[in-house]
């Protein structure tokens, strides 16, 4: 890894719920770069915390291809406006605003 410093961290298992197609795009992108989903998410968040974009122009092109393939039609304007379908056994599907 060259002369870059390594950071020892403690990772924890988490149960995060994500939009299904968004998760498919993230998994596809992580697989393309031969990295774990957790490593990808850590990198995205650390870049965002610094106010930097985590993706190069070629990565953004790859993401657009994955979005098309996975049928993901959401963008940043959908943030904080997603409504989740709640499925209850024996009843019709209902939607509930995420908080």
Backbone as a chain_set.jsonl record, in Angstrom:
{"seq": "XXXXXXXXXXXXXXXXXXXXXXXXXXXXXXXXXXXXXXXXXXXXXXXXXXXXXXXXXXXXXXXXXXXXXXXXXXXXXXXXXXXXXXXXXXXXXXXXXXX", "coords": {"N": [[0.808, -1.207, 0.0], [2.105, 1.148, -0.24], [3.332, 4.244, 1.083], [1.283, 5.161, 2.633], [-0.495, 5.886, 5.644], [-1.97, 3.595, 7.935], [-5.108, 3.074, 9.535], [-6.297, 1.949, 12.54], [-9.351, 0.601, 13.302], [-12.527, 0.048, 14.94], [-15.024, -1.962, 13.866], [-18.569, -2.332, 13.608], [-21.394, -4.486, 13.392], [-24.308, -3.676, 11.62], [-27.786, -3.027, 11.186], [-28.993, -1.734, 8.634], [-31.555, -0.241, 6.771], [-32.212, 0.058, 3.359], [-33.285, 1.538, 0.258], [-34.367, -0.744, -2.158], [-33.471, -0.861, -4.94], [-31.46, 1.039, -4.89], [-29.648, -0.173, -3.162], [-28.919, -2.343, -4.785], [-27.511, -1.008, -6.822], [-25.387, 0.078, -5.312], [-24.171, -2.307, -4.378], [-23.439, -3.443, -6.83], [-21.613, -1.526, -7.754], [-19.645, -1.666, -5.759], [-18.817, -4.318, -6.137], [-17.779, -4.125, -8.734], [-15.499, -2.645, -8.205], [-14.161, -4.395, -6.659], [-14.494, -4.446, -3.839], [-15.779, -4.387, -0.466], [-19.228, -3.836, 0.445], [-19.487, -2.389, 2.812], [-16.939, -1.103, 2.971], [-17.142, 0.558, 0.741], [-19.337, 2.222, 1.483], [-18.271, 3.432, 3.785], [-16.204, 4.939, 2.607], [-17.701, 6.681, 0.93], [-19.182, 8.135, 2.842], [-17.121, 9.307, 4.436], [-15.915, 10.984, 2.534], [-18.127, 12.653, 1.972], [-18.503, 13.859, 4.491], [-16.303, 15.518, 4.503], [-17.026, 17.293, 2.597], [-16.495, 16.623, -0.005], [-16.617, 15.159, -3.287], [-17.132, 11.707, -3.71], [-16.678, 10.354, -6.05], [-15.182, 9.82, -9.241], [-15.318, 11.14, -12.624], [-15.515, 8.957, -14.398], [-16.404, 6.988, -12.649], [-18.915, 8.004, -11.99], [-20.168, 7.713, -14.448], [-20.243, 4.905, -14.604], [-21.946, 4.426, -12.442], [-24.314, 5.596, -13.416], [-24.862, 3.797, -15.495], [-25.31, 1.47, -13.953], [-27.545, 2.323, -12.496], [-29.474, 2.522, -14.536], [-29.562, -0.183, -15.36], [-30.501, -1.404, -13.012], [-32.905, -0.179, -12.712], [-33.187, 2.142, -11.224], [-34.573, 5.128, -10.588], [-34.292, 7.301, -8.982], [-32.931, 10.334, -7.597], [-30.861, 12.826, -5.981], [-32.849, 14.664, -5.346], [-34.925, 13.207, -4.348], [-34.29, 12.634, -1.801], [-35.103, 12.418, 1.622], [-37.784, 12.28, 1.051], [-38.819, 9.807, 0.625], [-41.174, 7.2, 0.663], [-42.123, 4.386, 2.393], [-43.299, 1.147, 1.552], [-45.419, -0.636, 3.546], [-45.962, -3.875, 4.449], [-48.487, -5.847, 5.593], [-49.419, -8.917, 6.983], [-52.114, -10.553, 5.424], [-53.47, -8.24, 4.652], [-54.037, -5.344, 2.512], [-51.379, -3.659, 0.72], [-49.881, -0.854, 2.261], [-48.771, 2.518, 2.404], [-46.283, 4.311, 4.192], [-44.963, 7.227, 5.508], [-41.477, 7.67, 5.81], [-39.629, 8.436, 8.719]], "CA": [[0.0, 0.0, 0.0], [2.933, 2.336, -0.319], [3.688, 4.93, 2.324], [0.086, 5.679, 3.294], [-0.739, 5.413, 7.0], [-3.132, 2.75, 8.167], [-5.855, 3.455, 10.716], [-6.936, 0.82, 13.204], [-10.712, 0.983, 13.683], [-13.421, -1.012, 15.401], [-16.253, -1.966, 13.07], [-19.702, -2.995, 14.238], [-22.445, -4.939, 12.485], [-25.484, -2.813, 11.74], [-28.935, -3.406, 10.371], [-29.463, -0.532, 7.947], [-32.531, -0.495, 5.707], [-32.005, 0.923, 2.203], [-34.158, 1.301, -0.887], [-33.914, -1.975, -2.804], [-32.707, -0.616, -6.162], [-30.263, 1.764, -4.48], [-28.734, -1.186, -2.646], [-28.398, -3.096, -5.931], [-26.503, -0.17, -7.473], [-24.224, 0.12, -4.423], [-23.513, -3.62, -4.409], [-22.827, -3.579, -8.144], [-20.461, -0.637, -7.811], [-18.629, -2.25, -4.876], [-18.312, -5.512, -6.812], [-16.974, -3.652, -9.856], [-14.227, -2.182, -7.664], [-13.631, -5.485, -5.833], [-14.461, -4.017, -2.443], [-17.002, -4.726, 0.259], [-20.237, -2.776, 0.529], [-19.13, -1.566, 3.968], [-15.816, -0.235, 2.606], [-17.67, 1.574, -0.173], [-20.146, 3.175, 2.246], [-17.362, 4.229, 4.62], [-15.541, 5.908, 1.74], [-18.676, 7.695, 0.516], [-19.516, 8.982, 3.994], [-15.957, 10.114, 4.809], [-15.799, 12.053, 1.531], [-19.246, 13.587, 2.179], [-18.221, 14.629, 5.71], [-15.298, 16.529, 4.144], [-17.582, 18.14, 1.552], [-15.861, 16.241, -1.274], [-17.308, 14.12, -4.036], [-16.391, 10.457, -3.617], [-16.635, 9.666, -7.34], [-14.585, 10.441, -10.425], [-16.243, 11.2, -13.766], [-15.74, 7.604, -14.915], [-17.232, 6.283, -11.667], [-20.281, 8.498, -12.143], [-20.705, 7.055, -15.643], [-20.533, 3.52, -14.207], [-23.129, 4.481, -11.582], [-25.464, 5.829, -14.29], [-25.144, 2.519, -16.153], [-25.897, 0.575, -12.953], [-28.885, 2.824, -12.195], [-30.34, 2.095, -15.645], [-29.69, -1.631, -15.304], [-31.279, -1.769, -11.826], [-34.185, 0.524, -12.729], [-33.213, 3.17, -10.185], [-34.893, 6.427, -11.178], [-34.214, 8.306, -7.925], [-31.718, 11.128, -7.492], [-30.782, 13.519, -4.691], [-34.088, 15.4, -5.044], [-35.834, 12.292, -3.646], [-33.829, 12.508, -0.421], [-36.032, 12.828, 2.683], [-39.166, 12.223, 0.572], [-39.135, 8.422, 0.293], [-42.25, 6.584, 1.426], [-41.917, 2.945, 2.37], [-44.47, 0.279, 1.518], [-45.505, -1.537, 4.696], [-46.775, -5.048, 4.129], [-49.041, -6.514, 6.763], [-50.026, -10.191, 6.58], [-53.574, -10.585, 5.29], [-54.064, -6.944, 4.321], [-53.488, -4.682, 1.338], [-50.169, -2.881, 0.975], [-50.087, 0.54, 2.585], [-47.505, 3.241, 2.432], [-46.08, 5.097, 5.385], [-43.843, 8.163, 5.366], [-40.337, 7.4, 6.672], [-39.312, 9.572, 9.595]], "C": [[0.841, 1.256, 0.0], [3.215, 2.918, 1.04], [2.483, 5.483, 3.07], [-0.067, 5.075, 4.676], [-1.977, 4.539, 7.039], [-3.797, 3.207, 9.463], [-6.537, 2.217, 11.28], [-8.299, 1.297, 13.703], [-11.448, -0.221, 14.25], [-14.703, -0.911, 14.594], [-17.329, -2.731, 13.824], [-20.696, -3.402, 13.161], [-23.669, -4.057, 12.705], [-26.59, -3.329, 10.839], [-29.547, -2.172, 9.738], [-30.427, -0.929, 6.841], [-32.314, 0.538, 4.606], [-33.018, 0.589, 1.12], [-33.536, 0.191, -1.728], [-33.035, -1.729, -4.03], [-31.414, 0.144, -5.88], [-29.211, 0.784, -3.956], [-28.12, -2.011, -3.776], [-27.306, -2.31, -6.645], [-25.232, -0.122, -6.618], [-23.455, -1.193, -4.44], [-22.796, -3.836, -5.736], [-21.574, -2.737, -8.275], [-19.319, -1.171, -6.95], [-17.999, -3.471, -5.536], [-17.399, -5.122, -7.973], [-15.576, -3.241, -9.397], [-13.593, -3.198, -6.709], [-13.436, -5.05, -4.382], [-15.768, -4.398, -1.772], [-17.964, -3.541, 0.24], [-19.911, -1.842, 1.691], [-17.99, -0.612, 3.672], [-16.272, 0.887, 1.679], [-18.444, 2.641, 0.597], [-19.281, 4.04, 3.154], [-16.674, 5.304, 3.786], [-16.462, 7.029, 1.306], [-18.953, 8.668, 1.656], [-18.334, 9.857, 4.395], [-15.728, 11.253, 3.82], [-16.889, 13.106, 1.757], [-19.016, 14.447, 3.417], [-17.188, 15.726, 5.462], [-15.793, 17.472, 3.051], [-16.986, 17.848, 0.186], [-16.711, 15.195, -1.983], [-16.481, 12.84, -3.967], [-16.136, 9.793, -4.967], [-15.977, 10.498, -8.424], [-15.639, 10.48, -11.539], [-16.529, 9.802, -14.309], [-16.584, 6.77, -13.948], [-18.691, 6.714, -11.776], [-20.942, 7.904, -13.384], [-21.093, 5.618, -15.334], [-21.799, 3.475, -13.358], [-24.381, 4.712, -12.421], [-25.859, 4.548, -15.025], [-25.821, 1.543, -15.188], [-27.314, 1.013, -12.59], [-29.874, 2.404, -13.281], [-30.621, 0.599, -15.564], [-30.6, -2.07, -14.154], [-32.633, -1.065, -11.759], [-34.312, 1.584, -11.649], [-33.408, 4.534, -10.832], [-34.869, 7.551, -10.141], [-32.904, 9.071, -8.037], [-31.775, 11.892, -6.176], [-32.051, 14.301, -4.352], [-35.103, 14.523, -4.316], [-35.469, 12.149, -2.164], [-34.838, 13.119, 0.55], [-37.492, 12.822, 2.236], [-39.58, 10.802, 0.214], [-40.222, 7.891, 1.228], [-42.123, 5.077, 1.278], [-43.246, 2.195, 2.356], [-44.395, -0.646, 2.721], [-46.439, -2.676, 4.332], [-47.2, -5.732, 5.418], [-49.696, -7.81, 6.304], [-51.548, -10.092, 6.529], [-54.227, -9.265, 4.977], [-53.41, -6.381, 3.075], [-52.225, -3.922, 1.732], [-50.549, -1.455, 1.277], [-48.734, 1.232, 2.56], [-47.477, 4.135, 3.673], [-44.848, 5.969, 5.19], [-42.738, 7.783, 6.335], [-40.021, 8.64, 7.483], [-37.855, 9.625, 9.851]], "O": [[0.31, 2.343, 0.226], [3.327, 2.195, 2.031], [2.651, 6.209, 4.05], [0.199, 3.889, 4.871], [-2.914, 4.729, 6.264], [-3.121, 3.673, 10.381], [-7.269, 1.523, 10.573], [-8.388, 2.28, 14.439], [-11.035, -1.365, 14.058], [-15.39, 0.11, 14.634], [-17.038, -3.657, 14.581], [-20.819, -2.732, 12.135], [-24.018, -3.734, 13.841], [-26.328, -3.998, 9.839], [-30.519, -1.624, 10.257], [-30.151, -1.844, 6.065], [-32.239, 1.737, 4.874], [-33.545, -0.522, 1.077], [-32.331, 0.189, -1.978], [-31.966, -2.327, -4.149], [-30.399, -0.074, -6.542], [-28.028, 0.905, -4.273], [-26.936, -2.342, -3.731], [-26.286, -2.879, -7.034], [-24.127, -0.266, -7.141], [-22.226, -1.195, -4.509], [-21.679, -4.352, -5.766], [-20.579, -3.185, -8.845], [-18.16, -1.134, -7.361], [-16.78, -3.638, -5.498], [-16.351, -5.737, -8.166], [-14.592, -3.457, -10.104], [-12.609, -2.896, -6.034], [-12.38, -5.252, -3.784], [-16.753, -4.699, -2.447], [-17.558, -2.396, 0.044], [-20.048, -0.626, 1.561], [-18.041, 0.554, 4.062], [-15.837, 2.03, 1.818], [-18.23, 3.835, 0.385], [-19.52, 5.24, 3.283], [-16.573, 6.453, 4.215], [-16.068, 8.195, 1.305], [-18.958, 9.883, 1.456], [-18.522, 11.042, 4.669], [-15.383, 12.364, 4.223], [-16.612, 14.306, 1.736], [-19.304, 15.644, 3.396], [-17.2, 16.753, 6.142], [-15.054, 18.358, 2.623], [-16.968, 18.717, -0.685], [-17.439, 14.436, -1.342], [-15.264, 12.878, -4.146], [-15.45, 8.773, -5.029], [-16.181, 11.708, -8.517], [-16.722, 9.913, -11.397], [-17.672, 9.495, -14.646], [-17.387, 5.941, -14.378], [-19.597, 5.888, -11.668], [-22.141, 7.623, -13.375], [-22.155, 5.158, -15.753], [-22.633, 2.587, -13.533], [-25.411, 4.088, -12.167], [-27.045, 4.248, -15.164], [-26.785, 0.87, -15.553], [-28.191, 0.171, -12.397], [-30.987, 1.976, -12.976], [-31.767, 0.164, -15.683], [-31.384, -3.007, -14.308], [-33.422, -1.324, -10.85], [-35.418, 1.894, -11.207], [-32.528, 5.035, -11.532], [-35.378, 8.641, -10.403], [-31.898, 8.54, -8.507], [-32.645, 11.631, -5.346], [-32.303, 14.575, -3.178], [-36.049, 15.044, -3.725], [-36.244, 11.609, -1.375], [-35.358, 14.209, 0.314], [-38.356, 13.31, 2.965], [-40.603, 10.613, -0.444], [-40.179, 8.117, 2.438], [-42.028, 4.559, 0.166], [-44.191, 2.561, 3.056], [-43.409, -1.362, 2.894], [-47.586, -2.446, 3.949], [-46.366, -6.14, 6.227], [-50.453, -7.805, 5.333], [-52.185, -9.612, 7.467], [-55.453, -9.173, 5.031], [-52.37, -6.865, 2.63], [-52.018, -3.585, 2.898], [-51.436, -0.895, 0.633], [-47.69, 0.592, 2.68], [-48.504, 4.636, 4.131], [-43.804, 5.484, 4.753], [-42.987, 7.592, 7.525], [-40.133, 9.762, 6.989], [-37.387, 10.511, 10.567]]}, "num_chains": 1, "name": "protein.A"}
